[in-house]
């Protein structure tokens, strides 16, 4: 009977540990999302995650501005 009590205690301890780990991960998502925005538009300072999106943004929002050299060979 003592082993049954230890099992319940162990499960409760593990559940508490998992809940704390889940809480701490919630804050990392914001930091990860911010780190993923690596391209910044020189005209409007908008941040984008990849060069394809950056080129699409630049073509639609700033058609009269000259294309940055890093976007010339990117296929959108």
PyMOL commands that set and color helices and strands:
alter all, ss='L'
color gray80, all
select helices_A, chain A and resi 2-36+51-61+69-71
alter helices_A, ss='H'
color red, helices_A
select strands_A, chain A and resi 39-40+47-48
alter strands_A, ss='S'
color yellow, strands_A
deselect
rebuild
show_as cartoon
